[in-house]
Amino acid sequence: MNPIIALLKEHHVSDEQIQQLFQRLTENPLMAMGTLGQLGLPPEKLQALMMQVMQNPALIKEAVAELGLDFAKVEAAKAQLQQAQKNQ
């Protein structure tokens, strides 16, 4: 099991909430970050999760694939986010 999904399940995040989180990630990464913050993970676990993702971004791709979502949408959202940051 993907370590991101495993951590969320360890903290009693439902399958539906996990699916919604990654669906939001494919649509709007900033919205996904807000949703992640609302899941009630302890700050130290959330920080560890973010570090893990920063060190191994492929974990997101693996989680998206495990959940049966379209990774191309994640890439499109990432490009949109990068463009928005350049325009600031």
C-alpha positions as CSV (number, residue, x, y, z in Angstrom):
1,M,0.0,0.0,0.0
2,N,1.2,3.5,-0.8
3,P,2.7,5.2,2.3
4,I,0.5,8.3,1.9
5,I,-2.7,6.2,1.8
6,A,-1.4,4.0,4.7
7,L,-0.7,7.1,6.9
8,L,-4.2,8.4,6.2
9,K,-5.8,5.1,7.0
10,E,-3.7,4.8,10.2
11,H,-5.3,8.1,11.3
12,H,-8.8,6.7,10.6
13,V,-9.3,8.8,7.4
14,S,-12.1,7.0,5.5
15,D,-11.6,5.6,2.0
16,E,-14.2,8.1,0.8
17,Q,-12.2,11.0,2.3
18,I,-8.9,9.7,0.7
19,Q,-10.6,9.4,-2.7
20,Q,-11.9,13.0,-2.3
21,L,-8.5,14.3,-1.3
22,F,-6.8,12.8,-4.3
23,Q,-9.7,13.8,-6.6
24,R,-9.2,17.4,-5.4
25,L,-5.5,17.0,-5.9
26,T,-6.1,16.2,-9.6
27,E,-8.3,19.2,-9.9
28,N,-6.8,21.9,-7.7
29,P,-3.6,21.2,-5.6
30,L,-4.1,24.2,-3.4
31,M,-7.6,23.1,-2.5
32,A,-6.2,19.6,-1.8
33,M,-3.8,21.1,0.7
34,G,-6.7,22.8,2.5
35,T,-8.6,19.5,2.6
36,L,-5.6,17.6,3.9
37,G,-5.3,20.1,6.7
38,Q,-8.9,19.4,7.7
39,L,-8.4,15.7,8.1
40,G,-7.2,16.1,11.7
41,L,-3.7,14.6,11.3
42,P,-1.3,15.5,14.1
43,P,1.0,18.3,12.9
44,E,4.1,16.2,13.2
45,K,2.5,13.4,11.1
46,L,1.4,16.0,8.5
47,Q,4.9,17.5,8.4
48,A,6.5,14.0,8.0
49,L,4.1,13.2,5.2
50,M,4.9,16.4,3.4
51,M,8.7,15.7,3.7
52,Q,8.2,12.2,2.4
53,V,6.3,13.6,-0.6
54,M,8.9,16.2,-1.2
55,Q,11.7,13.6,-1.1
56,N,9.8,11.2,-3.4
57,P,7.2,13.0,-5.5
58,A,6.4,9.7,-7.3
59,L,4.4,8.7,-4.2
60,I,1.6,10.9,-5.4
61,K,1.6,9.2,-8.8
62,E,1.6,5.8,-7.1
63,A,-1.3,6.8,-4.8
64,V,-3.3,8.3,-7.7
65,A,-2.8,5.0,-9.7
66,E,-3.7,2.9,-6.6
67,L,-7.0,4.9,-6.3
68,G,-7.7,4.5,-10.0
69,L,-7.6,8.2,-10.8
70,D,-6.1,9.9,-13.9
71,F,-2.5,11.1,-13.3
72,A,-2.7,13.3,-16.4
73,K,-5.0,15.5,-14.5
74,V,-2.5,15.8,-11.7
75,E,0.2,16.9,-14.2
76,A,-2.2,19.4,-15.7
77,A,-3.1,20.8,-12.2
78,K,0.6,21.0,-11.4
79,A,1.3,23.0,-14.6
80,Q,-1.5,25.3,-13.8
81,L,-0.2,25.8,-10.3
82,Q,3.3,26.6,-11.6
83,Q,1.9,29.0,-14.1
84,A,-0.1,30.8,-11.4
85,Q,3.0,31.1,-9.2
86,K,5.0,32.6,-12.1
87,N,2.2,35.2,-12.7
88,Q,2.4,36.4,-9.0
